[in-house]
Amino acid sequence: MKKLLTGNEAIARGAWEAGVRFASAYPGTPSTEILENIATYKEDILAEWAPNEKVALESAIGASYVGARSLASMKHVGLNVAADPLFTVSYTGINGGLVIITADDAGMHSSQNEQDNRNYARAAKIPMFEPSDSQEAKDMIKEAFEISEKYGCPVLFRVTTRVCHSKGIVECGDRKNVEIREYVKDVKKRVPVPAHTPAMRDRVEERLNKLEEFSNNTLLNYIELHDTRIGVVASGCSYRFAKEVFGDCASYLKLGFTNPLPRKLMKEFASKVDKIYVIEEDDPIIENELKALGIQCFGKDVFPYQGEMTPDVIRKAVYGQAKETIEYDTNKVVSRPPTYCAGCPHRGLMYELGKRKNTIISGDIGCYALGFAEPYNAMDWSTCMGASISMAHGAQKVLNTKEDNNTRVVSIIGDSTFFHTGINSLLNVAYNKSNTINVILDNRITAMTGHQENPGTGYTLQGEKTVFVDIEALVKACGIKNVRVINPNNLKEVKEALDWAYSLDEASVIITKWPCVLKKLSEEDKEEFKDAFKTKCSVDSEKCVGCKMCTKTGCPAISFDKIEKKAKIDPNSCVGCEVCLQVCPVKAIGKVGV
Amino acid sequence: MVKSILLVGVGGQGTILASKLLTAGLMEAGYDVKMSEIHGMSQRGGSVSTHVRYGEKVESPVIELGGADILVSFEMMEALRWLSYLKKDGKVVVNNFKINSMPILCGLADYPAGILEELNEKTTTRVVDAAQEAEKLGNAKVMNVILLGTIVKLMGLEGINWEKIIRDNVKPKFIDINLKAIKVGMDLV
């Protein structure tokens, strides 16, 4: 049966076919849809959202130890969070096959950095697979589980944005029934204390030697001989991009299994071609290995060190120019950055927070990161998941040592990001007696990645009802005494809460609670937020004085007619959050459709 | 021979459904098909693009600069933003529909004038009023399938059973209006 699948859908299908029984992940572009699709196989696979990637991987390790084929998936930076268990599960090994998917983001389409997680495979000494398209993604997942069990180790499966989010035709198969293996207690293998670790370390090294032999002989790595004047070495999507450019005018060493690299095969390929181009996204890993073997090749000296190696990039690097394009005045085009949706519950907070003087705003990862831009200018920095609260703490502590300090540091973090790694940071704030102001933007969902359930939503990934985490109680349990829960669409409430927090010389938490406008509201949401998104606002053009105050709220539903000098609200996108209504100095904005 | 179709627009305009139907149709017709789009934050009102490539055997899912046979823009300014992806002799379909981006809404920039003139001067461009046509059909959202209709016509894909594709991929209550929409699109160009 043939299906048109994205790489992520193909991975999910492959996992099902491979007999996977347990899968866990934290959402992150471009990896999110892997678990969303695995979750649809309810009869056969237990699929869960974990609060973070470390928890996801650890859950999968436990599932593997007791004998199930298990999987954890995450975006590239998620593997940093999960790196702790990763390095040690390499030593302890596995029972049921364990595959860890890392979705790298060459080109940084939706990420804060361009780290190359092939480095993790090398550092943690575990095998790595790299599919180049959807069909390979599905087939290789099955192979990855076989290798994991054959060599008794976890396997890293690296995809990139273009593999995850591109569709291709995939020949699908049936599910292989893989029984849960027997669990046998073996502390020498599973408890990494000094009495056991030297032997574990030896096993890792022996395994690597065997895996290199596998790498040289597997069909996952192969030589494709055509014109031998140019030889291309590539893995992942880069191979497809290179074939698009060179076709049969080059020979290829196509690598699908990239740790350990097949050094024997690489030498053989080098002996058959005149000139070698290594085409790889991110770091020069294959290139450096070739050079270490004494093989001359062109790599990052010819191709850019950042971004995707798309056909035009390759063409330009090798031939000096891309295909002919139509010349036009690009200055005519105005930028179109992503924006908060009409009715976004972050708007009210950003609008008020951006106006505060003597304030440093420590941001985090989520839609609210867009608050750095016009018209809010409500963020000074952001680094990684959960960092807002801890960075604010460090900054405030140092500022407080200055005699004349009047600067307050405010952290802003979403509900899901708070559950991810913000809780530890807040413990630190309370424990080390900080006086930061911390805002948890609780929009009742993991929004930016496309609406995934989390411990605060009351539902699991596979749609079961579950406990709701009470953020207010959790914050208090961390040791924070000053907590307020507010409606962020009510600007007066936002302003008062901020005034209150600034007046305190102790740490505080403000929870802004209102659902994301794009959220499919649950029964509980409908009960709690009765009037949400049911009305619209409109401008009375008689009263409008053209002051443009409403446009400062950054709402895409509001536009300003320069000829008539009046503001307008698009009724198709307005959901009646009333933020604009509150900033209008002449009360020209009213509610309609109540 | 591999053909490349670039659909561009603004997040939320429905390029995803249009490309889903398009790729399903191409697959049904026996082509090898690849499609690429970027998800994530850009969906929040940002500029979005979907690359569709089909032929006997497709390698790259991505269209390169100067590589698209046709550029279909759901929004006017986006046509200009993505124009460098069009082949020198490629065709443009541009929806006569403007969405102001945040710099424009904030008064930091003006919506550019003379886009259609620029496009007409540099390329073979067809300007369509898909929004108006969609309103006539009674649902502004079918603008995307009207634009799909223009692709079907201009790429000579009328032989594919689009009725079946729409029936298989669209919710029952929207089937009829989408069947009308694709036909309207085909007749517009």
Interface residues (C-beta under 8 A of the other chain):
Chain A: K2 L4 T29 P30 H109 S110 D133 T161 R162 H165 S166 K167 G168 I169 C237 R240 F241 K243 E244 E308 T310 P311 D312 R315 A322 K323 E324 T325 I326 E327 Y328 D329 T330 K332 V333 V334 S335 R336 P337 P338 T339 Y340 C341 C367 L370 A373 E374 P375 M448 T449 G450 K548 T551 K552 G554 C555 P556 I558 S559 F560 K562 N572
Chain B: V10 G11 T23 A24 M27 D32 V33 K34 M35 S36 E37 I38 H39 G40 M41 S42 Q43 R44 G45 G46 S47 V58 E59 S60 P61 V62 E64 L65 G66 G67 M77 E78 L80 R81 L83 S84 Y85 L86 K87 K88 N100 S101 M102 P103 I104 L105 C106 G107 L108 A109 D110 Y111 P112 G114 I115 E118 K122 T123 A140
